[in-house]
Amino acid sequence: MTWEQVVSVVALVLAVAAVVVGLVLLRRISERSQRVPSLGTGSTEPAGSTAPTGPPAFVVNPIKVTDPRKLRTAVEQVCAEAGLPEPLWYETTVADPGLGQARRALAAGASVVVAAGGDGTVRSVAMALVGTSTPMGLLPLGTGNLLARNLDLPVDGARSLIRTALTGTDHPIDIGWVRPDRLRPAREDDEPGADSDAAIDTALDPGEDEHLFLVMAGVGFDAAMVAGAGDELKARVGWFAYFLAGARHLHGRKVRLRMSVDEEPGQHLRLRSLLFANCGRLPGGIVLLPDAQINDGWLDIAALDTRGGLFGWASLFGQVVGQGLGIRRQLPNSPSTIEFWRGKQVRVLIEEPAHVQVDGDLIGEAVGLRVRVEPAGLYVRTNNVEESGSGATSAPNAAPSN
């Protein structure tokens, strides 16, 4: 490791320490939590449909389970205690990380399909359940466990999580979709420097399949960080692997792109990361998009940028910590910026191919993106969550605010 990387790691460690201190202060200064405000306390069933009443089903990633037999025994015991039928049990494979298993559970009439694994397993199971009245339960066993954290589910205590997945309340949540646009050779009629909104539409080739995300998708530094956090590193140090991977990309090139939100005019951006969020909390309690709510029907978009090397990154982490404490002020001449937008759909044309991630999974490189939100597209089973905060969101605003 070079001295630059050592300094970068030290800077990240200090930043993480600042985040921890900020979280402690937040809990002691006020009782404000970052829970999803409007999930409420009762079950909300789809209008005009009947919830399935069959046995519960578990889609399990065996790689994430230390003792699969012990887990299955615990599941069967909780089912028996709750007076439920014997659970259906499916294990994922490399070839099928959960989509096919969840579809078989639906065909068998499962009353709930529980995703037992990491964020990839959760996404795969959700793909099968979108648009159905069958809820998804969560048994978080991965590194990030992004959705579980944003729903305030504990990420330890298997028996309590199993009980919640089997007997909790069902709530509709929004889902996001990303369509990465394929690379194409330059055409002779392409005009150099074209910057109209029409240029965004004609350059994008919507031939690729859409990718679902439940928490956050992004292009730029965040995707490069995901790409650098290998399974072995995550197994050793957990979610901190993402910070270590990020240290190797602090001096990477910025991304140049053009973005259009809904029907607003497109704009050029040069940034470190462009994020599309369904909810705004990351591992470690980091609140990156404080206004994002998982069931408000909107996409929250954030553009992150820094200048001045490590000083700029330290400034950015300071802003993020401040957001967790409710401080949203952008200092003049700051070496870091966080700009926010809100919309229903976003179009992005990227100057050079860039990595794209969805919920911590790398899906490849793209020169363009189409991102949209599907309101109330999925039902999830959680604990009863008391309302906190104002609940309602302000009217959408296409103009950036700091």
MIKE-569600 format. One record per atom (N, C-alpha, C): x, y, z. Coordinates in steps of 0.001 Angstrom, whole numbers, plus 500000, padded with zeros to 6 digits. Each point is the difference from the previous one (the first is absolute). Layout:
residues N
XYZ ...
***
This chain:
residues 402
500849498803500000 499151501197500000 500884501245500000 499734500916499072 500790501222499912 499624500949501125 500857501039500172 499709500950501082 498727500774499718 499684500230498698 498754500707499690 498793499176500445 500078498689499779 498892499156500424 499891499927501515 501148499964500674 499992499990501464 499324501252500528 500375501161499437 499398501261500429 498504499990499721 499615499428498847 498582499950499658 499226499147500984 500566498848500373 499334499122500957 499865500692501353 501060500685500429 499949500721501270 498913501063499958 499913500705498869 498967501033499868 498606499398500078 499834498834499385 498700499354500053 499668499522501411 501002499472500699 499775499562501386 499559501173500866 500662501134499827 499616501195500763 498587500439499640 499672499888498700 498656500384499579 498959499079500620 500280498703500016 499070499049500618 499845500295501485 501115500329500666 499920500358501418 499104501219500197 500108500952499073 499145501188500091 498535499629499835 499734499050499092 498622499542499817 499468499374501275 500815499148500635 499574499339501236 499701501024501088 500894500970500141 499780501054500991 498712500764499695 499795500276498709 498788500707499615 498746499221500333 500030498693499784 498839499179500309 499717499960501501 501066499902500799 499828500003501452 499388501322500459 500516501094499439 499449501309500356 498540500110499601 499697499458498813 498624500074499523 499052499292500957 500400498828500461 499133499240500897 499862500668501358 501051500667500444 499945500618501327 499343501376499980 500160500706498867 499444501352499935 498497499970499790 499531499067499185 498565499945499702 499575498560499801 498699499796499956 499466498662499785 499636499781498550 500442500921499157 499702499882498579 500664498760499440 499254499194499295 500559498819499346 499893500179498502 500653499100499262 499951500064498556 499061498932499438 499007499615500762 499058499006499519 499167500569498858 499439499083499221 499102500416498945 498726500499500646 499659501304499867 498926500574500789 498629499391499768 499633499696498754 498609499714499718 499689498525499835 500813499093500517 499654498592499931 498835499660500921 499835500778501064 498852499797500857 500092498729500826 498883499642500612 499992498854500906 499125498858499530 499219500213498973 499076498958499578 500364499425498657 499344498870499680 500220499340498715 499180500686498935 500589500194498833 499310500612498880 499993499010498853 498824499488499630 499920499008498947 499660500663498682 500423499398498877 499696500572498700 498496500067499779 499567501134499426 498577500167499752 499515498961498984 498854499393500288 499401499081499054 500701498662499883 500845499638500919 500699498726499918 499911499286501336 500233498712499965 499973499188501196 501397499507500313 500449500225501212 501341499572500381 500060498478500025 501091499404499517 500129498542500001 500035499451501420 499503498782500157 499897499397501338 500754498679500107 500883499716499058 500735498750500004 501133500001501003 500886499026499907 501124499906500945 501029501089499737 500766500379501010 501103500931499767 501114499307499224 500767500786499257 501109499448499219 501266500771500311 501115499294500046 501295500612500248 500908499731498798 500562501081499452 500993499903498933 501344500323500633 500848498993500136 501198500107500830 501256499921499145 500902500938500223 501326499941499392 500900499189500934 500321498753499658 500735499142500934 501405500495500295 500565500812499106 501352500521500225 500010500961501186 498880500671500242 499922501001501062 499625499401501359 499683498723500035 499534499371501236 501104499125500575 500361500245501246 501043499204500649 499556498563500207 498757499825500454 499476498660500274 498579499923499438 499833499623498709 498668499954499383 499015499106500746 500481498861500517 499093499091500710 499444500657501265 500848500713500720 499563500686501219 498991501088499661 500248500730498904 499064501044499594 498655499390499639 500016498914499254 498736499390499587 499224499497501210 500710499450500967 499338499537501222 499337501168500733 500717501128500080 499436501177500661 498755500490499262 500033500004498656 498851500424499204 498805499094500270 500227498691500020 498910499056500232 499420500152501410 500856500295500975 499516500190501371 499123501244500106 500438501107499384 499215501235500063 498673499814499266 500023499291498864 498754499720499281 499036499214500885 500526499007500678 499151499184500875 499432500833501141 500826500851500599 499540500849501102 498911500965499550 500090500449498733 499019500960499479 498796499312499380 499977498664500021 498877499273499436 499950500044498488 501160500128499358 500079500092498544 500356498645499400 499660499790498721 500368498736499347 501516499849499915 500444498798499735 501431499748499831 500528500837498839 501109500699500186 500468500937498972 500574499286498783 499856500671498858 500683499577498782 501436500490500069 500932499246499437 501421500327500142 500674499887498642 500602501104499556 500710500020498721 501385500591500229 500995499434499361 501357500535500093 500427500570498659 500691501117500054 500465500652498781 501230499270499455 500303500286498750 501183499446499346 500723501129499281 501199499703499512 500735500993499225 499220500369498743 499381499005499377 499247500240498775 498694500741500261 499396499797501160 498728500649500340 500076500513501433 500287501300500162 500189500559501354 498716500316500745 498852499498499516 498782500196500781 498736500249499201 500120500445498765 498815500329499207 499148498765499720 500635498927499503 499252498789499688 499395499363501226 500734500005501107 499490499405501235 498783500760500513 500061501338499927 498865500803500456 498784499780499103 500222499821498715 498878499726499098 499369498645500313 500817499012500351 499442498704500377 499203500110501297 500477500835500913 499259500220501248 498641500635499715 499966500952499076 498729500619499623 499059498961499394 500537499173499111 499176498979499359 499438499012501027 500730499806501110 499547499100501054 499018500673500956 499693501269499762 499030500708500828 500539500521501308 501297500303500063 500608500483501244 499321501267500489 499793500074501315 499385501185500603 501005501130500177 501278499661500110 501081500973500095 501247499309499463 500849500749499308 501266499456499517 501114500757500707 500778499283500806 501039500616500816 501341499872499284 500652501128499760 501329500022499392 501030499894501115 500689498864500066 501009499756501035 501368500011499336 500669501143500071 501295500154499344 500420501448499990 500824500361499029 500468501365499877 499095500827499100 500489501190499640 499200500915499184 499694499418498629 500906499188499454 499738499378498717 498835499029500060 499915499227501070 498875499089500183 498702500770500153 500046501093500750 498807500829500204 499509500557498670 500913500504499172 499607500538498695 499388498927499117 500585498803500000 499502498920499150 498596499575500413 499766499857501306 498678499627500479 498994501111499694 500406501239500194 499104501125499729 499570500035498541 500902499638499093 499666499986498577 498793499110499736 499930498868500698 498893499076499786 498695500497500623 500101500807501058 498813500398500760 499411501336499563 500722500744499168 499515501313499564 498624499863499344 499076500833500435 498675500015499407 499059498932500516 500444499180500956 499135498975500583 499537500444501381 499050499258500562 499541500291501360 500774499204501044 500970499203499561 500798499206500938 501134500842500565 500091500136501320 501052500848500585 501340499286500040 501046500795500113 501349499483500181 500433500219501434 500461498925500645 500618500119501310 501504500059499846 500691500441501034 501445500172499930 500691499276501148 501017499235499635 500902499414500978 501411500398499559 500446501210500411 501257500559499472 501220499228500478 500765499477499039 501185499206500320 501235500490499258 499903501138499325 501104500467499172 500882501020500684 500753500737499177 500926501012500509 499310501342500209 499279500463498985 499364501304500090 498633499954500657 499164499035499575 498622499892500506 499291501348499913 500077500614498829 499560501386499840 498515500186500269 499161499155499415 498564500184500200 499617499766501450 500549498966500614 499676499709501398 500363501169500906 501136500625499744 500417501141500824 499053501178499813 499563500243498765 499100501121499750 498594499751500518 499663498740500234 498704499669500605 500107499825501505 501208500285500550 500239499890501434 499809498588500525 500277499016499158 500022498623500482 501366499727500621 500053499295501109 501306499642500562 500720499049499061 501322500126499919 500767499135499113 500663498866500779 499523499747501211 500439498833500752 498791499465500770 500152498840500610 498876499394500702 499090499279499035 500419498818499531 499288499293498942 498557499692500382 499759499545501232 498649499580500366 499011501172499953 500386501165500502 499094501154499958 499740500446498562 501021499915499147 499817500356498599 499075499017499301 500149498719500304 499118498985499419 498563500261500422 499812500327501266 498651500259500502 499390501226499300 500807501042499798 499503501181499293 499633499654498568 500869499217499332 499736499632498610 498729499175499862 499659499244501033 498834499127499933 498727500641500528 500116500894500968 498799500514500668 499935501521500040 500928500699499323 499998501456500024 498886500587499147 500072501298499760 498989500704499209 500550500301498610 499088500074499034 500379500198498600 499802501457499598 500993500543499306 499950501403499591 500450500138498553 499332500850499226 500456500233498625 501202500938499986 500969499699499159 501148500882499816 500219500231498508 500679501087499694 500356500294498617 501182499136499576 500152499834498714 501192499358499469 500548500850498871 501306499929499790 500646500732498918 500446499049498908 500061500525498790 500449499224498851 501078500772499252 501060499301499620 501085500594499211 500143499212498704 499988500716498900 500273499378498704 501323500554499475 501074499210500075 501284500478499460 499977499911498487 500531501002499347 499972500056498551 501308499510499414 499883499162499005 501153499329499430 500923500978499298 501271499634499958 500962500749499212 499673499822498522 500177501025499233 499773499896498566 501116500736499268 500339499565498831 501019500724499238 499486501363499587 500913500952499873 499615501352499593 499426499983498589 498955500791499781 499390500088498679 500547501213499265 499952499928498682 500539501094499192 499194501276500158 498701499858500337 499158501199500126 500005500572501406 500812499414500915 500113500575501342 500655501362499917 499455500964500670 500572501341500012 500864500178501230 501262500332499845 500868500216501165 499424501075500901 499991499711501304 499577501007500972 498508500196500087 499203499120499364 498550500147500098 499578499959501454 499171500973500411 499642500072501416 498509500205500212 499188499722499012 498562500164500175 499422498786500702 498749500138500511 499343498860500609 499759498902498980 499784500380498746 499818499003498953 501237499140499855 501173500574500240 501243499233499891 500033498879501033 499426500258501179 499945498964501023 499144498842499508 498829500310499410 499097498951499564 500579499179498850 500611500672499017 500475499278498831 501253499195500301 500790500409500983 501234499283500292 499760498754500832 498873499967500722 499732498864500872 499331498874499226 500502498823500189 499442498810499366 499375499126501073 498681500096500190 499369499268501107 499809498527499698 501087499329499687 499901498597499648 500291499047501135 500579500503501067 500347499125501120 498814499837500944 500002498914500752 498951499780500980 500122500997501139 498869500249500649 500010500869501170 500492499223501219 500659500720500878 500494499424501250 499264500664501158 499479499192500902 499252500506501143 500945500433501108 499654501092500686 500688500343501239 498969500437501026 500285499670501250 499092500309501103 500512501131500871 501308500219499976 500598501037500837 500646501089499142 501031499648499241 500761501036499323 500757499429498799 500033500763498918 500827499688498844 500907501187499748 501087499768499278 500910501113499779 501027499726498926 500620501083499562 501072499940499016 501130500897500485 501233499537499815 501154500794500415 500751499350501137 500404500817500980 500835499531501106 499355498861500772 498703500095500260 499334498959500782 500055498652499298 499821499998498663 500069498752499253 501424499456499967 500986500892499870 501399499560500025 500350499408501364 499441500573501055 500226499494501351 499407498602500145 498795499796499471 499368498680500038 500840498996499224 500516500427498840 500802499102499174 501271499570500719 500551500864500852 501255499702500673 499861499221501286 498760499847500486 499783499275501257 499685498546499684 501021499167499974 499818498594499666 499343499220501120 499524498799499655 499311499161500984 500913499624501167 501288499739499695 500922499608501068 500200501133501000 500139501226499485 500183501152500884 498746500246500821 498820499876499390 498753500203500731 499803498936501071 500458498774499706 499883498935500997 500867500282501214 501146500699499789 500918500268501112 499578501197500838 499586501077499347 499770501251500740 498585500537499861 499099499255499357 498618500447499898 499855501214499103 499001500875500355 499720501140499130 501140501004499944 500959499919500938 501146500907499955 500857499736498765 499790498854499355 500732499692498765 499738501046498927 498805500577500001 499689501009499001 500849501257500206 500262500362501252 500845501161500269 501439499730499585 500470498792500269 501362499665499600 500127500008498479 498979499477499330 500019500025498537 499923501429499485 499235500834500686 499886501390499579 501302500758500091 500870499600500942 501289500680500154 500837499901498740 499803498943499229 500781499818498785 499486500844498850 498832500626500193 499404500759498902 499800501480500339 500589500447501107 499823501404500393 500571500957498970 501029499575499273 500628500882499017 499605499631498573 498879499275499873 499536499614498674 499429501169499223 499770499767498717 499475501050499127 498537500268500299 499595501240499805 498599500353500160 499206499530498786 498694499890500208 499104499575498937 499344501239499391 500035500072498679 499308501083499276 498743499407499373 498878500662500229 498736499479499483 498999501132499801 498914499626499348 498881500919499843 498771499322500560 499267500716500871 498858499415500695 498752500835499767 498877499307499814 498706500655499894 499034499317500956 499357500781500873 499040499484500978 498592500353499535 499164498966499797 498637500186499492 500033500840498725 499226501058499965 499936500822498788 500879501242500088 500817500098501025 500868501163500140 501125499960498962 500535501165499627 501112500027499044 501202499229500543 500731499352499112 501185499269500414 501109500943500438 500930499482500773 501111500808500475 501274499165500051 501118500664499743 501293499338500053 500503499970501440 500591498873500391 500549499845501340 501366499330499908 500882500412500892 501308499357500163 500118499678501479 500062498712500340 499809499621501391 500738498711500332 499970499675501300 500579498743500471 498985498864499920 498769500261500427 498954498980499998 498656500644499705 499179499275499253 498604500369499810 499166498846500527 499138500287500987 499255498968500708 498505500174499786 499308498874499888 498544499974499875 499481499174501170 499207500618500864 499690499365501284 498509499788500191 499659498822500492 498669499697500486 499928500261501499 501123499813500695 500152500384501398 501467500352500211 500320500681501094 501256500713500027 501057499584500985 499829498848500684 500958499637501034 500935498896499519 501281500127500313 501032499042499635 500458499235501233 500809498933499815 500557499305501172 500774500951500898 500013499694501282 500678500849500961 499147501161500477 498717500019499594 499123501087500421 500196501288499236 500721499969498879 500266501202499218 498742500402499246 499546501224500204 498804500516499338 500454500846498814 499905499435498809 500508500689498821 498949500882499347 498759499531499957 498904500797499433 498909500113501056 500045501033500831 499096500083501150 498527500156499643 499683500454498782 498600500192499628 499385498777499338 500810499019499660 499494498838499273 499119499147500893 498805499662499502 499069499133500714 499621498853499080 499857498846500578 499849498787499209 498599499810499433 499067500862500378 498624499830499528 499327501331499664 500790500952499493 499413501293499651 499744500159498509 500360498992499189 499741500066498570 500986500826499200 501127500390500621 500985500833499316 501379499362500043 500791500317498987 501428499712500021 500720501217500558 500930499788500918 500870501073500462 501354499826499325 500496501070499419 501251499971499238 501011500889500692 501234499527500106 501060500783500638 501245499970499128 500591501172499801 501273500124499295 501062500394501012 501018499154500157 501081500231500964 501273500366499264 500671501043500493 501241500410499361 500975500525501050 501286499863499710 501051500524500873 501104500605499153 500785500854500606 501227500525499401 501006500217501124 501258500087499627 501017500232501021 500510498727500654 499858498858499318 500565498765500533 499321499528501280 500816499542500951 499461499436501236 499213501022500811 500380501257499888 499270501041500724 498556500066499522 499808499858498687 498653500009499462 499180498818500467 500632498811500052 499293498815500474 499638500120501485 500935500553500791 499701500216501415 498825500958500163 499958501023499149 498894500948500043 498677499321499648 500043499118499008 498785499294499597 499485499115501133 500908499259500653 499577499163501123 499435500863501122 500581501182500197 499461500904501013 498585500425499679 499725500262498712 498641500366499609 499021498858500252 500433498779499691 499128498853500202 499691499817501482 501023500142500862 499779499910501440 499037501094500444 500170501204499467 499107501097500343 498560499710499626 499798499346498828 498645499638499594 499350499067501010 500799499065500559 499470499108501011 499566500737501249 500613501162500248 499653500822501156 498960501065499668 499510499975498756 499002500978499588 500577501302499495 501310500064499744 500646501219499504 500118499891498488 499358500909499259 499950499891498546 500628501203499310 500744500797500706 500524501237499421 501256499729499181 500048500575498789 501177499910499138 500878501226500231 501225499794500484 500900501110500264 500516500593498691 500193501324499931 500546500615498782 501434499531499756 500325499816498726 501349499583499586 500412498669500607 499030499159500299 500308498690500556 500662499131498931 500976499166500382 500643499101499032 499163498772499675 498769499944500499 499112498880499698 498574500514499859 499219499312499180 498605500390499798 499124498754499933 498775500145500488 498956498996499837 498766500737499503 499587499699498771 498820500623499418 498894498963499885 498766500432500232 498871499080500025 498939500396498970 499361498974499423 498832500172499157 498972498943500391 498791500139499473 498975498984500213 499164499887498739 499674498774499619 499226499815498782 499434498603499901 499286499762498902 499419498691499724 500882499175499072 500728500673499109 500881499293499092 501186500897499648 501112499356499721 501244500728499727 500647499397498758 500532500875499159 500778499557498838 501419500521500144 500964499144499749 501410500369500158 500776499535498772 500807500885499459 500928499674498921 501402500256500513 500828498940500045 501329500074500597 501046500157498905 500960500877500253 500992500307498970 500877498798499679 500418499252501025 500805498799499810 499380498851500785 500191498750499568 499413498863500721 500370500028501484 499013499762500846 500214500045501447 499264498847500663 500566499529501136 499374498922500761 498671500474500588 499049499071500087 498683500261500577 499727498925501050 499478500425501160 499645499052501048 498549500163500404 499378498901500419 498649500024500548 500018499241501326 499662500691501078 499974499392501343 501276499234500313 501140500571499598 501275499394500321 500440498890499071 499242499750498925 500396499003499002 500410500721498717 501178499670499491 500486500597498769 499304499340498820 499437500802499098 499304499430498843 500747500267498698 501164500651500074 500794500211498803 500207501468499693 500452500278498794 500255501368499555 498927500440499016 499765501288499961 498986500541499099 500392501410499576 499456500445498876 500170501385499555 498711500787500173 498965499352500504 498744500687500240 499135499214500958 499072500688500645 499095499366500956 498612500600499863 499013499156500182 498632500464500212 499575499450501358 499599500866500887 499646499608501359 498575500460500267 499193499125500596 498610500355500317 499597499380501324 498912500521500563 499464499470501247 498655499365499718 499731498883500660 498691499350499945 499391500077501393 499059500931500206 499437500176501342 499246498756500475 500202499668501277 499285498896500656 500069498719499169 501177499705499449 500129498837499133 500234498689500720 500260500057501300 500360498780500737 499496500117501433 499576498865500557 499615499952501411 501115499332500798 500376500624501116 501014499431500877 499388499796501384 500507499016500688 499498499682501336 501011500480501024 499548500829500933 500879500606500990 499342499961501371 500740500508500993 499407500262501299 498998501130499862 499136500159500999 499182501196500062 500917501186500248 499938501007499143 500877501156500113 499174501226500324 500287500617501128 499289501217500366 500421501138499102 499048500821499672 500324501128499147 500899500965500729 500955500563499233 500875501020500553 500237501044498947 500303501213500428 500217501069499034 498679500480499455 500062500783498964 498809500616499435 499235499053499104 500700498993499412 499331499044499138 499844500500498599 499373501136499813 499780500507498656 501260500604499447 500128499917498693 501143500614499329 499566501266499309 500942500872499776 499687501243499312 499799499735498531 499469500971499304 499762499861498577 501310499796499279 499980499229498890 501248499733499281 500589501275499456 501309500028499943 500687501185499527 501155499551499142 499982500395498740 501044499569499070 501275500804500158 499948501082500741 501193500821500161 500853499449501135 501333500034499875 500854499472501068 499930500876501227 500152499346501151 500097500736501264 501083499402500823 500737500800500744 501139499521500796 499620499955501467 
***
